[in-house]
Amino acid sequence: MGASPKTLADVLRGSPNKPSVIVTKGGPSLTRQQLSDLTWQVAERLRELGIRPGDLVSIAETNTIEFVVAFIGVTLARAVAAPLNSAYRPDEFEFFLDDAKSKLLLVPSKGNSNAEQAAQKLGVPTATLQFSGQSGSHKLDITSKAGSSLKRSSQGSAAQDPPKGDDVALFLHTSGTTSRPKGVPLSHSNLAASLANIVATYEMQPSDRSLLVMPLFHVHGLMAGCLAPLSAGASVILPAEGRFAATTFWHDAGTYQATYYTAVPTIHQILLQRAEKDFPKDKPPPFRFIRSCSSALAAPVLKRLETAFNVPVLEAYAMTEASHQMTANPLPKNGPHKPGSVGIPQGSVRVAILDQNAKPVPQGKIGEVCALGPNITKGYVNRPEANEEAFAGGWFHTGDQGFLDKDGYVHLTGRIKELINRGGEKISPVEVDDALLTHPDVREAVAFAAPDEKFGEIVAAVVVLNSKPADEAKAIADIKRHVAERIAKFKVPQKLYISDSIPKGATGKIQRRNMVAAFVKPDGGESGANRGGQASSSSKPESINGFAVVARALFALGVRQLYGVIGIPVTELASAAQAVGIRYIGFHNEQAAGYAAAAAGFQTGFPGILLTVSGPGAVHGLAGLAHAMINGWPMVMLSGSSERNEIGKGSFQELDQVSAVSMYTKWRGAPGSVAAIPDALQSAIQAARSGKPGATYVDLASDLLFAAAPASNISFDLPAVPGILTQDLSARPSAAAQDVHAAVKLLKQAKRPLVVIGKGAAIAGADAALQRLVDRAALPFLATNMGRGVVPDTHAGNSNAARSQALQGADVAIIFGARLNWQLHFGEPPKWSSGVKFILVDVEPSWRDTRKAAQVLKGDALAVASQLTEAWGSDSLSPQALQWAQDLQQKVKANKAKLEKRLEPTAYPLDFSTAMRTLRDALSAVSPAPIVVSEGANTMDNARVILEPVEEGRLRMDAGTWGTMGVGLGCAVGAAATRPDRLVVAVEGDSAFGFSGMEIETIVRYKLPIVIIIMNNSGIYGGDRRQPELQAAAAKGMKAGKFGSDPEPTAFVPSARYDRMMDAFGGENYVTSSASQLAAACRIAFAARRPALINCIIDPMAGVESGNVHSFNAPKAKL
C-alpha cells in the first residue's frame, strides 16, 4: 500500500480492480475503484442534503455493504459517522442520538422502527440506504423519509473539500462499564495512526482477506476487521446474514479463502465448542493467524484454539478511546506470543504502568496501564470531570490494572473497578477465570465480586460446563478443589454457579457488571436458580423499567437505606428498592424523612437518600435539603415529576423542581433516558460527598420511571462510592506542605493557642488523628455540640467548660470543620480577642472565613490533622502556652463544680436541671454509649451543658447551624437506621416534638431502638412569661374580639399526655413527674431497646425564654 494513511480517504487507495468488499452466499462484491466511487457519491449526496463539515450522522445498520459505503462516505463529506447497534430499543436510540446531537439518521431501506421512532421524537431527519448492483453498475441511494429533511441548502462539493487530519471522523460511546456511556470523538488522524499500527503488527498485504464477525458499530470490528485490511489493500468478507453466524463460519472462511479473523473470546469459544463437527480438518482455510481482543482470553482457551485450528492465536489490547489497538502479541516470526499477555506496544503507541500518583512502577509491579500516542482521543465530549481523571498527567489512564514483564509484554490483571476487594485483599477476577478454565469440564467461566456483610465483597463465579453433571453439588465441590490447587485459598470462589449460559453484551463481551444481578439475590441466594445452582434462562429478563434501574443503580453505588413518602408517581420505587436489598423507611411527612436522610449522611459520611413524590412532595423535601446543605452533610433527594410531554399543560403536580431546589443543592440533574439514570445517580452521590458535603437532587420524570429498556444495555457496573468516614487517607484532600508548616509555626509561637473542633471534623472521622495532634502538642481544645466526642470530653485538654475564657483569651485558634458563623460569634470581639489569629482547616473554606484567617489549610480534617502532627515534631509548647492550658483547666474545674452544685438539689415539680441530671446518670449506664438527639430551646441548651461526657464522635445531634426545630425524630430515625448497634435517645421539647410527632408511628412500625423523652413544660418556653402590661393588653384585645378564652400564644394543653400517642401505636410509654419516676422509666426503656416514649412533666416556669441567640432573659418568678 505504500505510505500510511493520513485520513480515511487514503483507505481507498490501491489496485483499482482488486476486490475490496465481498458478500458471501453469492452476494455483491466491490472492487476498490467501485468502493471509492460509491463512497464519494455518498459524500456528495450528503452535502446535497445539507450536511455540513462537523455534522454528526448516525448509522443504524448491520454488517452490510450499505454500512461500509455509508460510513466511509460520511467521513469523506467531513461529517462525523456515529454507528449505532441496530437492535437498540427506542429509549436507547433516543439517548445516543440526543447525546451525540445527531443531525441525520441513516437506516436500511426496510427501515428501523425503533430508531425512527426515537429520531422523530427528537426531530432528527431520517434517510434510507438502498444498494443496487446489477450488471456491474453499483449505486447506493440515500433517500429522505417522507416529511423528514434537514431543510438546508446544498453545502458544496465534497471532492473539492476533502477531509483533514484534525476533522472528527468517528463518534462512539464507551461501553459504560462504570457510568453513563461517554462520547468519544476520534479524528481522521487518530484512526489513521491506529490503522497503520494494526497493519504493521500483522504485516497485512493485499492478498489478505478478513472474515468479519464483529459488529461494525463496535470499534473492534470497524477498525481491525474492516478498515485495517482495506487500508492495506486487502479485502473484507461480509457474511450475508449481516452478522456472525457460527453455522456458516467455516464454510465461508474456506470458500472465500479468509486469511484471518478477529473476535472476542466468546466467539472463539463458540467456534471451539463446534470445532469437532464444523472445522474442516482436511481442507482448512488459509488462516495466517487468529486475533483476539476486547476481553481477556484465558490462557487455557488460547492453547485449545491453537491446538484445534493449528494457527497462532494473537491476543491484543484495545479501547475505544485509543481508536482500538494499543498493544498486541507479534506474529511468531517477530517474537513470542505469550498466553495470558496482551503483547507489546505497537507502532506509535507508548505504554507505561503508573501508580496512583502517576509515577512509573518497577518492572513486574502492578499498577494502572496508561498509554500515549497519536491514536488516542483528545477527550470525552462534555465530560470535564471524566477527562480530568482519564488524562491526568498527560497519559490516557485506561482503568485497567496490569504489569510489564522483563520482555516489555503487558499483562492485565483486571479492571481496577472490577477488582474484588475481599476484606481488604484485592483479587483479580482474571486470575480466577484462568484457574477455573483449567478444569477439563469448564467451557466458560467468569469471576466477579458478590456483596457480603462480613468481607464487603467475596469471590463469586459462574461456569458453563461441557455437559450437564449428574450431581451438581459434587461438580461444584470438584471445581472448587481443582481451583484451590492453583490459587490461594482466599481467591477460590465462595459462591459458584453452574449455568447454561453467561449473559453477554451486544458485542459478545462478557460483562462482569451484570453477574450479580443475574445470579445473586440481595440476600445472598441465587437469582432465578434452582437449589442445585443451575441458573435458568428466566433469570435474565429481557427488559427493565425505570423503577428497577433506579433501585439497582442505587444498590450498586452502595445505598442500603432509603427514606421517604411515596405516592404518585414513585410508589413502585420503594418496592423496587426492597427487591434489591435496600431498606425503605416510609414517613408521614417529607420534612422528617429529609432530616432522617441528612442525619444518615452525618452518621455514615455516605449520602442519605430521600424519596418524595412530585410537586408538593418535592417542596416539603426542601427542608431536608436546606438542613443538609447548611450543615455540610451529604444527602440526595430523588423526586418523581410530571410526564415530560405534559410539561406546560398543567400536568398533575407540575413544578419546575430542578429550579425549585437550586438554592438548596450543590448539584442537580434530570436524566433524559432510562439508560442515563445510573450515571445521574452516580453523579449526585459523588457530588454530595465531594468537597464540602451537601445536598444534591435527581429529578425522575414519571414517563421515565414507567419506561422499559433492555437490561443488558444498561450499566450497573457502578463503583460503590466510599463514605467520607471510610475513605482511605491517601484519597483525602490534604493541605499544601508549606501551609502546614506555616500553621505549625503560628501555633508554636502562640502564647494562648486553642483548637476548636466542629461537626465537619466529626463527619470526617478525624477522632484518632485529632487526639494524636492535641496529645503531641498538648493543645487545649473545645468543641461545638456536634463536634463533641471527636476528642473525648474526658481528655485532659478539654476546655468546653471554660468556653468563654478560652475564646476571649486565645491568640491563635485553629478551627477544624467549623465556620466562623453565629455559633462561633463570627470570630469577632467581644467573644473573641481583637488580635486573635485564625487557622482554618476546611475542605472548602468560605470566602468570608478565608479573609479573616491568618492561615488556611484547605483539606480534609483527618488528613490535615495527620499532617500537622507529623510536622509538629517533638517540640513542646512555650511556657506561656503551657500556663494558659493550666489556667483553662483550673477554670474548667471551677465551672464544673458550680454546675454540680446547681444540679445537686432534686426539684419537685421537676425543673430542667433535675430532669437532665437524672437523664445524664441513666445515659452513663448504657453501653455502648447511645446517640443523643436534642431539640427545643431550653431542652437543647440544657442538654448541651449537662448531658456529658461525650466520648466518641457523632454521638450528639441537635438543631444544627440553622437552629432548625422539628429535626429531632427524623434525625433519630436516620441515626438508628444507620447505626443499629446504638440506642438512640431523642430528648425533645414539647414544642419541637410537635413538628414531627406522628413519626413515632414510623419508629414503632420499623421497631427502631429509639427512646423519646419529652420535656413537657406545657408550651413554647413553658408558662406565660409576658410582662404584666403586655398580658393585660392582649387579654383586653382578645375579649373585645370575643376570643377571650384563647390561651396565651406560647401555651399548649397543660401536661398533655403524649405518652398515650405512643400507646396508641403499640410502643412502650411512660409518664413521669419526679426524678425517681424518670430514672426508673429511663432504666427500663434503655434496657429494652424498643420504641418508647417518656412523657416527662416539668414545671412550666422552670426554663427561660430565649431573647436572642446570644443571651437569655432572666426567669420570671413562678406564679
N, C-alpha and C positions, 0 to 999 in steps of 0.2 A: 504493500500500500504506500510505502514511502513515508513522508513526514507525518508526524502525529497530528490528529485533528485539532483545530482551534475553536470551531463551532460545530454544531450538528450538521451544518451544510456540508462539511467535509466528510461526513459519514457516507455520503452518496458517491464519493469518488471510486474509481476502479474500472475494471474492464466492463464496458457498457453492455456486452452481450452475455455476461455471466449471470447465472441465477442469483437472485437476492432473497426472495421470499417464495417458499414453496408450501402449498396447502396439500395435505395428504388426501387419500381416497380420490385421487384424480381431480382435486380442486385446482383453482387457478394458480399460476406462478408468475412472478415478475422478474424481468431482468433488471440489472442495476440501472440501465437507462430508463426503463419503464417506471421504476420506482422513483427515480429522480424527477421525471416528467410529471408524474401524478402528485408528488408532494409539493412541487412548485405550483401546480394548478390549484391545489387546495389553499396554498398560501395566498394566491391571487384572489380566489373566491372569498376567502375570509376578509381580505381587505375591501372587496366589493360590498360585503355585508356590513362594513363599518367597524371592523375590528382594528384597533389602534395598537401600536407598539406598547407593550406592558400590560395590555388587557389579558385577563385570565379566561381561558376556555376549558371547561370541564368536559371530560370524555367518559361516558358510561357505556363501555363496550367490552366484549370478551377478547380472547386472543385470536384476532382475525386480521385479514389484510386491511380491512377498513380502519382498524385501530392503528396499525403500523403507519399507514399512509397519513391518516389524520394527525397522529401525534407529531410526526416529523414536519408535516405541513404547517401546523400551528406554530412550531418553533421557527420555521423559515419566515413566517409572517411577522417575526419579532414579538409574537404574543407568548403567553405562558401556558403550557399544557399542564392540566391537572387531571390525571387519570383517576377514576373512581371505580370501586367494586360495583359491578352492575347488579349484584344481589342485595345491595343495601335496601333497608326499609325506608319509607318516606321521611321519617324523622331524622334518619341518619343522612340521607341525601340533603335534607334541609340544613343540618348542621354544617356539613362540609361545603356545600355551595355558599352558604352565608359566611362562614369563617374565611373562605378564600376570596370572597367578593367577586364571584364569577360573573362574567359579562355574557357568556353564551354556554349553552349545554348542547353537546353533540350526543345523539343516541342512534341505535341501529334503525334501519328502515322499518322494522317491525315495531319499533318504539320500546319504551321502558316506562310503564305507567307510574311506578314509584318515583322515579327520577323526575318525570314530567310533572307529577303532582306537586313535588317539592319546589320545582322551578317556577311553576305557575304561582304558588303561594308567595314566593319571594320576588316575583316579577322578573325572573331571568328568562330571556328568549331561548327557544329550543329549535334545533335543526336536526334533520336526519341524515345519516350516511348511507349511500347506496352504491355499491361497487358493481360494475358490469365489465365483462371481459371477453366478449365474443370476437371471433375472427381476428385475434391478435390485437384488437383495439380495446384499450383499457380506459375506464373512466370511473371517477368517484364523484358522485353528485352530492352536494350539500344543499338541502332544501329546507327553508324555514317552515316551521309548522304554522298552520293557519292561525292568524291573529297574533303571531309571535315574531317580532323582529326588533333589531337594535334601534330602528328609526334614526339611523345616522347615514351620512353621505359616504361615498367611497373614500377610502383612505390612501389612495395612490398605489403605485406598483410595488409589489414585494420584491421583485427581482432587482429593482433599482435601489432598494433599501434593505440589503441583506442583514442577517443577524450579526451582532457584535459580541465579543467575548464576555463583556460585562452584563449583557442582557440576561435577565432571568429566563430560563428555558423551561424549567420543570418546577412544579409546586406539589409537594407531597405532604402528608401528615405523618408524624411519628405514630407508632402503634398504640401510644397512650398507655404504656405499661405502668406508669406511676402517677398519671394525672390525665387531664383532658388532653387529647391529641394536639400536638404543637405543629404549626405550619412551618415547613422547611422550604425556603426558596433556593434553588440550585441554578447557577448561571451556566451559560454555554461553556465557559472556561472550566468551571467545576466538573461538568460532565466530560468534557474533552480530556481533562487530566486523568480522570478515573478510567475512561475507556482506554487510554494509552497504557495505563498500568496493567489493566486486565489483559489486553492483547499481548503485552510483553511477557507477563507472567506465564501464560500458556503457549507462547510463541504461535499465536494464531496465524494461519495462512489462508489465501483464497480457496484452497482445497478443503478447508474445514466446513463442517455442517453442524449446526447446533439444533438439537431436538428440543423445542421449547415446551417445558412442562410447568414452569412457574407463571403465575398470572402477571400480565403486563401492567396492571395497576400497582404492582409492588416493585420497588427499586431493584430487587434481585433479578426478577425475570426481565425487566426492561433493560437493565444495563448488561448483565453477564450473559443472559440468554438471547437477547435480540440485538441491541446496539453495538456491543463489542464485536461480535462476528461481522456485522455489517461494516463497521469501521475498518475491519481487517480485509475487506473484500470477499469475505466468506458468505455463506448462505444460512438462512434460518428456516427450519421446518416447523410449520404450524399444524398441529393436529386439527383435523376437520371438525372435531367436536367443539373447538374453541377453548379447550381446557385439557388438563392432564387426564388421560384415560388409560388405566393400568392394563385393560384387556387388549388394547391395540398397540401398546408402547413398543414391545419388542418387534412386532411386525413392521411398524413404521420406521423404527431405528434401522432395521435391516433393509427394507425396501428402498428407503431414501438415503441410505449409507451415512447415517449420523456418525460424527467423529467424537462427540461428547454431549453430555447433558449436565445441567447444573440444577440442584434441587435442595430442599430442606430435608433433614433426616427422616421425617415422616414418610416422604415419598420413597426415599431409599428403602425404608423398612417395608413398605408395601411391595415394592419390586422384589425385595429379598424374600418375602413371605411367599410370593408366587413363582419364585425362580425355578423351582423343581419342575413345574408343569409348563411354564411360559418361556423360559430362557432357551434360545436356540443354540445349544452347545455345539452342534455340528457346523453351524454357519453363523457365528455371532457377528454383530455389527462391528465396523472397524473403529471402535472407540479408541482414542488415544489416552483418554483419562475420563474420570467422573469427578465432578466438582460438588462439594457440599458446603453450604453456607446458611447464614441467617439463624442458626440454632446449633447448640453443641451436638456434635456427632460422637457418641460414645466409642471409645477405642475398640471394644469387642465387636461393635456393629461394623466399624470400618474394616476390621480384619475379615469379617464374614463376607462383606461386599467384595473385597479384593479376591477372596478365595472363590466365591461363586461366579464372578464375572471376569476374572483373570485380567484385571486392568487396574492401574493405580488410582486410588481414591484420594483426592487432594482437598483437604479442608481449608476454608478461607474464613476471614473475619471481616464483617462489613456492617455499615449502618447507613440509614437514610441520610443523616447529616454529612456523611463522607462521600456522597454520590456513589455509595455502595462500597467497593473493596478498599481495605486498608492493609491487611496482611494476608499472606497465602503460603501454603506449602508449595515448594517449587516442583517442576517436573523432575522425575527421578534422575535424569542425566545432569541436572543442575544442582543437585543436593538432596539430602534425605528428606522424606516426608514423614513426619513424626505423628503417629497416632496420639490423640489427646492434646495436640498442639494446633494452633491456627496459623502457624508458619511465621514468616519473617516479613517486615515492612517491604512493600513493593513500590518500585519506581520512585516517584517524588514524595512519597509518604514517609514521615518520621514518626516513630512511636517511642514513648517513654513511660516508665512506671513511676508514678508520683505518690508521695504520702499526702496526708490531709492538709499539709502546709504547702503543697505544690512543689515539694523538693524531691529530686530523684532518689529512689531507694536502691540499695545494693542489689547486684545480680542474685536471683533466687528468692528475694524477699517480695512478699505480696504487697501490692498497692493498687492504685487506680490506673487503668490503662488510659493513656492520653495520646492524642495524635495532632500532628501539624501537616499541612500540605495544601496545594492549590485545589485539591478536590473537595475541600471542606467548606460547607456553607458559611456565609458571613454572620448568620444568626437567625433565630426564630422570628417570625413576624408578630409584632405587638406583644412580645413576652419579655420585657426588660429583666424581670427577676430571673427567669429561666436562662436568659443569655448571660447574666452576671455569673450565675452558678456554672453554666456549661463551658464558658470560655475564660474562666479565671486564670490569670497569669499568662494569657496568650495561647494556651493549649486548649484543644477541644477535649473536655472531660466526658468520656464515654459512659460512665456509670457502671462499667464492668470492672471486676476485680481480677487481677492476674499477676504473673511474674515473667521475667525473661530468664531463659536457661543460658548455659555457657556458650551456646551457639547463636544466641540472639533470637531464638524462637519464642513466640508469645504463647503462654499457657493461661487460659482463662479458668478462673476458679468460681465464677458465678457473677450474677448481677449484685452489686453492692446492696441494693434494696431487696434482693431475693435471698440474701444470706439468712440462714436460720440461727436465731440467737437463743440458744438453749441455756437459760440461766447464766448468760454472760459468755458462754462458749460459742464462738462463731463457726458455723458449719457450712461448707459449700455444698449446695444441693447437687452440683455436677459430680462431685466425688461420690456421693451416694448413688446417683444414677449409674455411674460406671460400675460400682460394686454390684448393684442389682443385676445389671445386664451381663455379668459374667456367669450368672446362673443359667444352666442349659435350658431350663423351661421358660425363661423370661424372654418375651419378644420385645416388649416396650416397657419403659419404666420412667417415672418422673417423681422426684422427691420435692417436698415443699414444707413450709412451716405451718404447723397447725397450732391454734391458740391453746394455752394450757395455764391453769391457775397457779400451779407451783413454779414452773420454769418460765412462764411468759409465753414461750414457744417450745414445741418439741418437733422432732423429725417425723414426718409422715410421708408415705409414698403410695402410689398407685402402680400396679403392674398389670400388663396384659400377657397372658400365658399362651404358649403354643397350642395347648389343648386344655379342655376343661378337666380339672383334677377330680379324682374320685373322692377325696377328702380335703376340703378347702382349709380346714384348721391345720391339718398336717402339712399341707403345701406351704401355708404361711409360716409355720414354725421352721420348716426346712429352709425356706428362703432367708429367714432371719439368721438362722445358724450359719448358712453359707456366707452371708454378708459380714457377720461378726468375725469370720476368719480373715477378712480382708481390710476392714477399717476398725477404728476404735469403737469400743462398746457404746459410748455416748452418741455416736453418729448413726448407729443402727436404727432404722425406723421403728418407733414405738407403736405407731399405727400403720398397718399395712393393709391395703385394699386390693382385692382382685376384681378386675372389671373387664367387660367385653371390649371396651374401647376407652380412649383417653380424649377428653374434649380438646379441640384444636381451633385455632383462629382461621380466618379466611384464607390465609396463605399456606395453611397446613402446619404452621408452627405450634408446638405445644406451648401453652401459656400457663405458667405456674400460678399466675394470679387467680385463675378460675378454679383451682383444685379444691380449695377449702369449701367454696360454695357448692361444688358438685358432689363432694364426698363426705364432708364433715359437718355434722349438725352443731349448732352453738353449744349444746350440752355435752359435746364430745362424742356423740353417737355417729352413726353412719347415715349420710343423707341419701335417701332413696335406695338403701341397700338392705338385703336380707341378712339374717343372722350369720350366715356364713361369710359375709363380706363381699358377695358378688354384686357389684353395683349395677342396677338395672338402667336401661336406656331412658326410663321415665325420670331419672334423676337429673336430666339435662333439659330443662324447659326451653321451648322454642323462643318464648318472648318473656319480657319482664316489664311491669308497669312502673310509673314514676315513684309510687309509694315504696315499692321494693327496692328500687335503685337508691332512693334516699337512705333507707334503712341499712342496706348492705354497705353503702359507702361510709355511713357514719360508723358502723361496726369496724370496718377496715381501718378507719382513721383512729380508732381507739376509744370511741364513745361507748359507754356502758350504762349511762343514766340519761333519761330524758324527762323534763319537767314541763307540764303544760296544762292547757284546757282545750279539749278537742270539740269539734263540731264541723259544719260545712266550711271548707272542703277537705279538712285534714283528718277526719275521723279514722279512716283506714290506716293512716300513717302510724298511729300508736300500736295497732296490732301488727303491722309490718315490722315495727321495731322489736316488739316482743318475739316475733318469729325468728329473728336472727340473734336473740340473746341480749337485747338491750332492755333494761328495766324502765318501764314508763310509769311515772308517778303523776297521777291526774289531780289537779287542784280545783278549787271552786272559783278562783279568780286569777287572772293572768299576772296581776301585780305580785301576789305572793309567790306564784310559780317563777316569776322573773327573779325575785330576791333569792329563791332557792338555787336557781341556776348560777347567779352571781356568787353566792356563798360556796357552791360546789367548786367554782373556779378558784376561790381563795383557799379552800381547804386542800385542793389537789394540785393547783398550778396548771390544771388542764381545763380548757373552756367548758363551762357548764352550758347545756343546751336547753333553750326554751322553745316550746312549740305553741303557736297560737293560731286561731282562726283568722280570717281576713277582716279588714276594716276595723271595727271597734276592738276586736281582739288584739290587733297589732297596736292600736292606740294604748290599750291597757298595758301592753308589754313594754311601752316606752319607759315606764317607771323602773323596771328592772335594768333596761339598757343604760339609763342615765346613772343609776346606782353603781353598776359595774364600771362604767366609764370614769366616773369621778373618783372612784376608789382604786382604779387601776387593777381590776380583776378580770380575768379572761372569761368571756361569755359570748355565745352565739344565739341569736334569735332566728327561728325559722317560722315564717308565716305563710299560710295559704293566701292566695289573692284571686281576683276576678279572672275569668277566662279572657285571654288576650284579644280575641276577636270581638269582645263585647266592651272593650275599653272605650270610654267616651259616650256610651249609650245609656249610662245609668245602670250599670250591671249591679248585681246583688253585692252589697257591702263594698262597692267600688271606692278605692282610695289609692292615690299615688303613694304607696307605702315606702318605696325606696327614698322618695323625697322626705317623707314624714320622719324617717329615722335618721336622716343625715346629720342632724345636730348632735345626736347621741351615739354615733358609731364612728369607728376609725376605718371601717371597710364595709361596703355593701354591694350586693350584686344580685342579678336575676338571670339564671341560666336560660338559654334560648332553646334548648332541646333536652330530651331525656339523657342523651349521651353526655351533655355538658354538666349534668348535676354533680357527679363526683368531683369534678375539678372545682366547681363553685364552692362545694362544702370544704374541700381541702384548703382552698384559698382563705375561706372565712375562719377556719380553725387556726391555721397558721398565723393569720393576721391578728387574731385575738390574743395570742400568746407571745407575739413578737414585739420587740422594743418595749415600750411601756404597755403592759397588758391592758385590754379594754374590750369593748363590745363591738361585735360585727353582726351583719344581717344578711340573710339569704331569702329572697322573695320566690315563692313557689307557686306559679300560676296553676289554677285549677285544671286547665286542659293538659298541662304538662304532667301533673300527678296521675291523671287517668289514662294518659297515652301509654302505648306499649312500644317496646323496641327489642331487637334480638339480644338475648343475654350475652351471647358470645362476642358481640361487638362493643360491649360496654366494659370499660376497665374498672375493676375493683382492686387492682394491684396498687393500692394507695398506702404509702408508708405510714404506719401508726405514728401520729405526731406526739413527740415526748412532752409530758407535762413539765412545767418550769422546775418543779421540785426534783424531778428525776433526770434532768438534763446533765450530761457529763460536764465536768468543769472545763474541759478543753473546748466545748461547744458554746460556752457562755461568753458574752462580750466582756472584755477586760479593759481597764483603763490604760492609757499610754504610760510607758515606764517613766518618762520624765515628769508626768503629772503626779504619779505615785510618790516619787522621791521628793517632789516639792511639797506634797501634803505631809509626808513624814517629817520633813524639816520644820514645817509650821507647828506640828504637834509637839515635836521635841523642844522647840523654842518657847512653847506656851507656858505660862505660869498657872493658868487655870483651864486646862483642857477638859472637854466634855464630849462624850459620844451620845448621840440621840438615835434611837432605833425605832423606825416606823414600820407600818404594816407591809411596805414594799420589801423589807428585809425578811419578813415572815413568809411571804409568798415565794421568795427566792430560796427558802430553805437554808438561810445563812446561819443557822443556830450555832453549829460547831465552829464555823470559821470566825464568827464574831466573838465567840467565847475565847478562842485562841488569841485573837487580837487584844481583847481587854486584859487577858491574863498576861500576855507577853509584855504589854506596855503599861500595865497597872493603871488603866484609864478608868475614871468614873463614868457611869452611864446612867441614862434614864430612857424610858420607852413610852411611846404613845400607847393607848389602851390595847390596840390590836397588834402592836409591836411587842407587847409584854410576853415574857417567856422565851423569846429568841435567845437571850441570855437569861438564865433563871433569876427570878426575883430574890432567891436566897444567896445569890452571888455577892461577894464582899464589896464589889464596886457599885452595886445598885443604889442609885440616888433618887429614886422616884419619890420617896417620902420627903425629900428636900428639894423638890422641883423648883420652887420659886428662887431659892438661894442659888441653885445650880444655874438657872437661866440668867439671872441677873449678874452673876459673878463671872461666867465663862468668858475668857478672852479668845479662845479658839474652840469652835464647836464643829464636829464632823457629823453630818446628818446622813444616816443610811435609810434610804427608801421612804422618805417623808418630804412633804412640800412645806415651804415657809408660808403657810396659809393661816387662817384664823386659829387653827388648833395649836400652832406654834407661834401665835401672836405676831405673825407676819415678819418675824425676825427683827422686830423693831423695839426701841425703848418705849415704855419703861420696863417691860417684862424682860427685855434683854439689855445688856450693857451697850452703850453707844459705840464702843470701839470693837465689838466682837467681830472676829473673822470667821466666816463660814466656809467649811469644806463640804461640798455636796457630792454624795455618792448616789447617782441616779442613772438608770439606763437610758433615760430620755428626759433630761432636765428641762424645766420650763424656762422661757426667755427671762421672766422676771427674776426667778431664783438664780439664774446664771449671772445676771447683772449684779446681784447682791453678794455673790460668792467671791471669796479670795482665791479659791481653787475649786475646779470642777473635775471630778473623777467620773467620767462617763463610762458606765459599765454595770454589770450585774453585782448585786450586793455581796453574794458569796465569793465571786471571783475577785472583786476589789479588796474585800477583807483579807483574802488569802494573799494577795499581792502586798498589801500593807504590812501584814505580819512578817512576810519574808523580807521586805525592805527595812523593817524596823531594826533587825539585828538583835544584839544583846544589851543595848543601851537601856538605862533606867531613866525615869522621869527626873526633871530637875528637883532640887529640894523644895522649891516653892510649890511646884505642882504636886509633889507628894503630900505637902502640908495641906494644900487645897483639898485633896482627896480625903484626908483625915478629918478636916473641918466639915466636909459634907457628911461623912459618916456619923459624926457627932450630932449633926442636925437631924439626920435620919433617925438615930436612936431616940432623940428627944421627941420628935414628932410622932414616932410610933408609940412611945409611952403615953403621950397625950391622947392618941387615938384609942388605945386600950382603956384608958381611964374613962373616955367618953362612952365606950362600949360596955363598960363594966356593969352598970345598973341594968336590971331586967324590967323594962317598962310594961305596964298594962293600963289601958289598951296598948297594943304593940305600936312602937314607932319604927322608923326605918333602921335606926341603929341596932335595936334588939333583933329585929327580923333578919337583918343582914348578918349580924354576928352569929345567929343560930344557923343560918344557911351556910356561912363560911365553915363552921365546925362540921356540919354534915357533909359538905363537899370534900373536906380534907380526908374523910374516911373512905372515899371512893377510889378504887384502883382498877384500871389505870385512870389517871386524872381525867375528869369529864370536860367536855366543851361547854362553856357557859356563854349564852347569848343574853344580852340585856338591852332593854329599851324602855323609854319613858323618862321624862326629865329627872325627877327625883330618884327613880329606881336606878337609872343608868349612872347617875352621878355618884350615888352611894355604892353601887356595885363596883365601880372603878376603884374606889378607895378601900373598901372593906373586903371584897372577895379576892383575897390573896393568901398565899403566894401563888404565882403562875410559874410553873417550872418548865414548860415546853412552849414552843411557838404555835400559833394558830389555835390556842385553846380559849381565846376571848374574841367575841364578835359583838358589835353594837351598831348604833345608827350611822356610824361612819362619817366620812368627810362632810356630807351634806346634812347630817343630823336627821336622817330620814326616819320618821315614825312609821310603823307598820311593817318593818323588815323582820321582826322577831321570829314569827312562826315559819316564814319562808326560809330564813337563814337556818333555823333549827332543822328543818326537813333536809335542806341541802347538806348540812353537816352530818346528820345521822345517816343519810343515804350513801355518802361517800366514805364515811369513817365508821363503819358498823361496829367496830371494836370499842367505841367510846359511847358512854352515856352522854346525852345532850340535855342540858338544863336551860330552859328558856325563862328568864326572870323578867316578867312583864309588868309594866304599869297598867292599870285597868284601862286607861285611855288608849295606850299603844296596842293593847290586846284587841281592842275593838276593830282595828283596821283589818285584821285577818283572822278573827276569832273562829270563823267557820272552818278554818283549816285544821281544827282539832279532829274533825271527822276524817280528814286526809291522814292524819297521824295514826288514828285508830285503824283505818282501813288497811294501811300498809304495815301495821304492827311495828312502828318505829320506836326505838328506845328513847323517847323524849318525855321529860317531866316538865310541865309548865307550872310556874309559880307566879300567881297574880298578886301583886302588891295592891290590894283593893282599898284605896282611901276614898272611894265613892266620888271620884271626879278628876278633872284635869287639875293637877296640883293639889287636889284634896278639897277641903271645905271652902266656904266663901271667904275670900281674903281681901275683898274690896274695902276701901276706906268708907267710913260711915256716910259721908256726903254722897259718894257715888252709889252706894246701896240704896239710899233714900231716894235719889233722883231716878234711879232705874225702877224702883218699886212704884213710884208715883206715875211714871210714864206707862208702865205696863197696866196699872189699874185703870188709867184713863182710856187705854186702848182695849180694855175688857179682857186682858190676858193676865190678870193679877195673880193667878195660881201657878204661873210658869216658874220653874226653878231658875236659880242663877245660871249664867251661861256656861260655867265650868262644872256644873253638878251632873252626876249620874244617879241612878237609883241607889239609894243608900244600902251598903252592904249587900250588893247584888249577888245572887247565888250562881256564879259562873261554873261552879262545880257541877251543877245539875246539867249543864250543857254537855259536859264530858260523860256524865252518867247516861244521858240520852243516847250517846253513840257507843256505849259499852266499854269505855275506858275507866281506869281507876280514878277515884275522885275523893277529895278531902276538903273540909272547911276547917280552918284553924283561926283562933283569935288570941292564942297565948304562945309564949316561947316553947313551952313543953309540948303543946299540941303540934306546933310547926316542926319541932325536932323529931317527934315520933313519925309524923307524916313523911318527912324527908327520908328518914331512915328506912321506912318500909318501901316507899316508892323507888328510891335509888337502888335498893337491893333487888327489887323485882325487875327492873329494866324493861318495864312495859309502859305503854302510853298512860300518862297520868296527869291530873290537874290538881294543884293545891291552891285553894282559894284562901289567901292569907288576909284576913280582915285587919286593917291597921287604922290608927287614929286619923281621921280626916285632916286634922290640923297638925299632923306630925311633920310634914315636909315644909318646903318653901316654894315660892313661885319664882320662876326664872325671869328676872327683869330684862336681862340680855345675855348673850352667850359668854360674857366675861365675868359677870358678877351676879350675886343673888340678893334679893330683898330680904330683910330680916323677917323671921317668922312672926306672924301675927299672934297675939295672945289667944289661948284657947277660949272658946265661948263657954 
